[in-house]
Amino acid sequence: MKRFYKQVSVEKSDPGHYVALDGRPIKTQGGKPQVVASEGLAQALAAEWAAQGETLDPAHFAFRDMTDYALDVVPEAREEIVAKLLRYADTDTLCYRAHPDEPLWHRQREVWDPLVEALEAREGVRFERVSGILAKSHPPETLERLGARLESLDDFTLAALEQLTALAASLCIGLAALEDGADGEALWAAANLEEDWQIEQWGEDEEASARRARRLGEFLKAMEFVRLARA
């Protein structure tokens, strides 16, 4: 689509802030008013529109897409999203380890245990760690507490958490990414520990590296989205 506007501005309304293109308020992709509580997020949304060239590039609308998802989808699909996130908890990447006699197991314990233990302390839960391929369920009270925690999140945070968790294949990492001062690069490295191990053994694949860099960018954008939405 060709660029159809000249000026981008952030305007204030009673519910919050919105982006206007040539004075006309933007709507979500679902047709709702795109009004956000945070002026910082509104400024970031405006920056995406202002940075577009003569042809609009959908790939450069990360904040818009997450905002629209939070406004259009999350309110009606909250129960399904929480259930989906709890399934990630039940098979969390950080809880499935190599056999203790393998060198990888020691790397996993070194990197993953602090993250799992921090989550357990923050949320008052207990996660089961498993070596090998056999699954082992977490205690029922763990999923109950996590479910209540997820239900307490606002729509914008829940939208970002869904993306963070899916990218990392770990609710533990997704929740850690919501914490103030979280190190996104370190969390992404933890999520990709096994891939890094394979690279050390067999070398790096150029196509896989490009895909990982792209997904890291998406992960960091989702973290920034949370920060902006809270501001």
N, C-alpha and C positions, 0 to 999 in steps of 0.2 A: 504494500500500500504506500502511495506517495504521501509525503508529509503535507498535511492540510491546515496547518496552523503556523502562526508567526511568534506569538507571545505566550509564555508560560508563567503563571503566577500562582501563589498560594494565598487563599482567602480564608477568612475566619467566619464560622457560622455558630449558631447556638450549640449544636452537638460537638463541634470540634473544628477541624481544618479540612480543606479540600483543595484540589488542584483545578485550575481553570485554564483552558486553552482559548486564547483570544477572548477571554471573559466568560466563556461557557464552562460550567462545572462538568467535570468528568463523571461518568457513571461506571460502575463495575461491568465486567463482561456479562454478568447476569442481569444487568439493567437496574441495579440499585444505586442510590447516591453513594459515591465513594468518599465518605466522610470518616476521618480518623481522629482519635483523641489527641494524638501526639503531633505537635508542630514539627518535630524533628523528622518523623516519618513522612509527613506531608512534603517537607522540603526535599527529602530523598526521592519521593515519587516524582516531584516536579523536575528534579535533576535528570531523571531517566528520560522524561519527555524532551527536555531542553537539549540533551546530548544526542538526540536522534539526527540522522542526516536527511537527505532529500527523500530517501526511502526508509520507512519504518522497519526496524529489525526486531522481531519478537523476542529474540534471544537476549536482548538488552533491557527487558522489562521484568527482571526478577522480583523486585519489590512490588511492582504492580500486581504480578501474578499471585504472590503470597497474600497481598492485601485483599484481592478479589476472592481468593479462596477462603480467607478468614471471614469475609462478609457474606459471600454467597453460599458457601457449602457448610462450614463448620457448625453454624447454629442448628441446622436441620440434621446433620450427620454426626453430631457429637458422640452419641452412644456407639456408633459403628467405629469411629476413629479411636475411641478409648479401647474398645475391644481389640482392634488391630494392634495398637501399641502394646497391650498386655500380652498378645501372642509373641511379640518380639522379646518381651521379658522372659517368657517361658522357654525360649530357645536362644537366649542372649549369647552372642558370639564370645563375650568375655568369660562365660561360664564353661565353655567347652575347650578342653586342653588336650595337648598331646600326652602320650604315656610318660610317666615320671622318669623313665630311663632314657628319654630322648632329650637332646640339648634344647630343642624348641620349648619344652615344658618349662625350663628354667627361665627363659626369656619371657614367656607368657606370665609366669608368676611375678617376675620383677616389674613388668609394665602394667599388667592387668589387675593384680591384687589390690594395689592402692586405690584404683578407681572403683572397684567393687566394694571394698571396705568403706570408702568414703560415702558411697550411696547407701550402704547398710546403716551407717551412723546417722546420715542426714534423715533418712526416711523411717528408721526404726524397723528394718526388715532384715531377712536373712536369705541369701542366695546360695543355692547348691552349686558347687563346682564339680565338674565331671571330667575324667580322663577317658579318652576313647570315644566311641560313636554311640554308646547307649545313652538315651535321654534319661534325665532324672528331674522330676517336677520340683518346683520350689514349694515351700509350705503354703497352704491356702491363705493364711493370714498375710503373707507377703504380697500376693496378688490383690487381696482385698485392700491393703493399705495403699498399694500403688494405684489401684483403681480410684480410690478416693482422692489421691494426690492429683491424678490426671483430670478428674472431674472438676477440681478446684481451679484449674488454669483458665485464663481468659481465652477468647476465641483466637486472638492473634498469636499468643504463645503456643496454644495447642496446634495451630496450623504450622508454625515453625518447627515444633517438636516432632510432628509427623514426618517432616522432610529430613530433619537431622537424624532421626532414628532409622529411617529407611536407608539413607546414604551410608550410615555406619553399621547397619545390621545389628544395632545394639541400643536398647532403651537406656542402659546404663550410661553409655556415652552421650545419647541424646539429652538425658536429664543433666548430665555434667556440663553440657554446653550451655545450659540455661543459667548456670551460676555466674554471679558477678566475678569478673576477672578471669574467666575460663580461658585457657590457652587452646585456641582452635587448631593450630598446627599440631600440637602435642596430642590432642584428642584424635585428630585424623590419623596420625602416625600409629596410635594405639589400635584404632579400628582396622588398620592395614598391616598390622604386625606380621601376620602369616604370609601376606604377599611380599613384604620386605624380606622375610626369611627365605622365601623361594628365590628372590632376586639375588640374594647373597650366594645361594648355592648354584644357580643356573644362569644368572645374568638377566639383564633387563630387556623387556620387549617394548619397542618404540610406540606401538599402537596402544598397548596397555598403559604406558606412562602418560600418553596424551589424555586418555580417558580418565585416569586417576587425577591428573591436574585439573581437568574440567570439573570433576565431581568435588574436588577440594574447594574450588571456587564457589560451587553451589552450597557447600557446607558452611563456608565462612559467610556467605551472603545471608543464609538463614540465621546464623548467630547475630549478625549485624541487624537483621530485621527485628529480632527480639529486643535488642538494646534500644533501637529507635522507637519501637512501639511502646516501650516502658517509659521513655523519657518524658 
